[in-house]
């Protein structure tokens, strides 16, 4: 079994284009061929995550949703329920960005806005547990990645292992059990992917609009070798 499932949490007018960009980014980061990945887009309350047992592993892309929203739409409630079903499935799962907040919240931790990061580079620093993790053995003690989030974990649930932290936010990589990983940063992104995502969500509060040109100009200098390698290692581990 070597096929993978990409779950995209996108809806609305932007949804199809963002989902397509996510798929391209995952293929580029992992080296998977288009025929190796099926994508299911949870665009409305009528779409479900289906057939998980057919796949070697599941990758869940980011979302413009926020766990800290005071009220959830029916679509967001549906997303939360569908993601919980992945925790009950006997398959490895890799959550990206929003998935970190969702996972911490779903397991009983709390999410707030104490350590957001504007779109652009971030530093990732392995913990002792991270150095022993199946995906990050022989990784450097620190590496750079691309990120952009407005909320972050504040209290952690029992059983969640922090594999990497950083100077600008509380948790960068975490693992729950032996089959579920989450990254706060975008392990699938390179400079071109980050610019594309910034253009999609230009006025969503992920970066100061006055700094757009400066951020974009600096993106090609960010070495994302190891952050992309993490997602590739997940694929190899599943295989």
C-alpha positions in Angstrom: 0.0 0.0 0.0 1.7 3.2 -1.1 -1.1 5.6 -2.0 -1.7 8.7 0.2 -4.7 10.9 1.0 -4.5 14.7 1.1 -7.4 16.2 3.0 -8.0 19.9 2.0 -10.1 22.1 4.4 -11.0 24.7 1.9 -14.3 26.2 0.8 -15.8 29.2 -0.9 -14.7 31.0 -4.0 -11.0 30.5 -3.2 -11.4 26.9 -2.2 -10.7 25.0 -5.5 -7.6 27.1 -6.3 -6.1 26.9 -2.8 -6.7 23.1 -2.7 -5.0 22.7 -6.1 -2.0 24.7 -4.9 -1.9 22.6 -1.7 -1.7 19.4 -3.8 1.1 20.8 -6.0 3.0 21.8 -2.8 2.7 18.4 -1.2 3.8 16.7 -4.4 6.8 19.0 -4.7 7.8 18.6 -1.1 7.5 14.8 -0.9 8.5 13.7 -4.4 5.2 11.8 -4.7 3.8 11.5 -8.2 0.3 12.8 -8.9 -1.0 9.3 -9.2 0.2 8.5 -5.7 -2.1 11.0 -4.0 -5.9 11.3 -3.9 -7.3 14.6 -2.6 -10.6 14.9 -0.8 -11.8 18.5 -0.3 -14.1 19.1 2.6 -15.8 22.1 0.9 -19.2 21.7 2.6 -21.1 19.7 5.2 -22.0 17.0 2.7 -18.4 15.9 2.0 -16.8 13.3 4.2 -13.3 11.8 4.7 -13.8 8.4 3.1 -11.8 5.2 2.5 -9.0 6.0 4.9 -8.1 2.3 5.2 -7.0 2.3 1.5 -4.1 4.7 2.2 -0.7 4.3 3.6 -1.0 7.7 5.3 -3.1 10.9 5.5 -1.9 14.5 5.1 -4.2 17.2 6.3 -3.6 20.7 4.8 -4.0 24.0 6.6 -7.1 26.1 6.8 -8.2 29.8 7.3 -10.5 28.5 10.1 -9.6 29.4 13.8 -10.2 27.2 16.8 -10.6 30.3 18.9 -13.6 31.5 16.9 -16.3 32.3 19.5 -18.9 30.5 17.4 -18.5 27.8 14.8 -20.4 27.6 11.6 -22.0 24.3 10.6 -19.1 23.8 8.2 -16.5 24.2 10.9 -18.3 21.9 13.2 -18.3 19.4 10.4 -14.6 19.8 9.8 -13.9 19.2 13.5 -15.9 16.0 13.5 -14.3 14.7 10.3 -10.8 15.4 11.7 -11.6 13.5 14.9 -12.5 10.5 12.8 -8.9 10.4 11.6 -7.7 10.0 15.2 -9.9 6.9 15.4 -8.6 5.4 12.2 -5.6 3.1 12.2 -3.5 5.1 9.8 -0.6 7.6 10.2 -1.7 11.3 10.0 0.3 14.5 9.4 -1.6 17.7 10.3 -0.3 21.1 9.0 -0.8 24.5 10.7 -4.5 24.7 11.6 -4.2 21.0 12.4 -1.9 21.8 15.3 -4.5 24.0 16.9 -7.3 21.6 16.2 -5.3 18.6 17.6 -4.3 20.4 20.8 -7.9 21.6 21.3 -9.4 18.2 20.5 -7.2 16.5 23.0 -8.1 18.9 25.8 -5.4 21.6 25.6 -6.1 25.3 25.0 -5.4 27.7 22.1 -4.9 31.4 22.3 -3.1 34.3 20.6 0.0 34.7 22.8 2.6 33.6 20.1 1.4 34.2 16.6 3.9 34.3 13.7 3.5 36.5 10.6 3.9 34.9 7.2 7.5 34.2 6.5 10.5 32.3 8.0 10.6 30.8 11.4 13.2 28.9 13.5 12.5 25.3 14.5 14.5 23.8 17.4 14.3 20.1 18.2 13.6 18.9 21.8 15.3 15.8 23.2 12.2 13.9 22.2 12.4 15.2 18.7 15.9 13.9 18.3 14.6 10.4 19.0 11.4 10.7 16.9 11.1 8.4 13.9 10.7 11.3 11.5 13.6 13.5 12.8 16.4 11.2 13.7 19.7 12.8 12.3 18.0 16.1 11.7 20.0 19.2 12.7 19.2 20.6 16.1 17.6 23.6 14.4 16.3 24.5 10.9 14.2 27.0 9.2 10.7 26.7 7.9 7.9 28.9 6.4 4.9 29.7 8.6 2.0 32.1 9.1 -0.6 31.7 11.9 -2.6 33.9 14.2 -3.3 31.4 17.0 -1.1 28.9 18.9 -1.2 26.2 21.7 -1.1 27.7 25.2 -1.7 24.7 27.4 -0.9 21.2 26.2 -3.0 18.1 26.6 -1.7 15.0 28.4 0.0 12.6 26.0 1.1 15.2 23.4 4.8 15.0 22.9 6.5 18.2 21.9 9.2 17.4 19.3 10.3 20.9 18.4 9.7 24.4 19.7 11.2 27.8 18.7 12.0 31.2 19.9 8.9 32.8 18.4 6.1 30.3 19.2 5.4 27.6 21.7 5.2 24.3 19.7 6.5 23.8 16.2 6.2 20.0 15.9 4.2 17.5 18.1 3.3 13.9 18.1 0.3 12.1 19.7 0.8 8.4 20.2 2.8 6.6 17.5 0.9 7.6 14.4 -0.2 11.3 14.6 2.1 14.2 13.9 1.4 18.0 13.6 3.5 20.9 12.5 2.7 24.6 13.3 4.7 25.6 10.2 4.0 24.6 6.6 6.2 21.6 6.0 4.9 21.5 2.4 6.0 25.0 1.4 8.9 26.6 -0.5 9.2 30.3 -1.4 6.9 30.1 -4.4 4.3 28.2 -2.4 4.4 30.8 0.4 3.9 33.7 -2.0 1.0 31.9 -3.6 -0.7 31.4 -0.3 0.0 35.0 0.8 -1.7 36.1 -2.4 -4.8 33.9 -1.7 -5.1 35.3 1.9 -3.7 38.7 1.3 -6.1 40.5 3.8 -6.7 37.7 6.3 -4.3 39.1 8.9 -1.4 36.7 8.4 1.1 39.5 7.8 1.1 43.4 7.8 0.1 44.5 4.3 2.8 47.1 4.3 5.4 44.4 4.6 4.2 42.2 1.8 7.0 43.2 -0.7 9.7 42.8 1.9 8.5 39.4 3.0 8.2 38.1 -0.5 11.6 39.4 -1.5 13.2 37.5 1.3 11.5 34.2 0.8 13.9 32.7 -1.7 16.7 33.0 0.8 14.9 30.7 3.3 16.3 27.2 3.2 13.4 24.8 3.6 15.3 21.6 2.9 14.7 20.2 6.4 11.1 21.3 6.8 10.2 19.7 3.5 12.3 16.7 4.5 10.0 16.2 7.5 7.0 15.7 5.2 9.0 13.4 3.0 10.1 11.4 6.0 6.4 11.0 6.9 5.7 9.5 3.5 8.8 7.2 3.7 7.8 6.1 7.3 4.2 5.3 6.1 5.6 3.2 3.3 
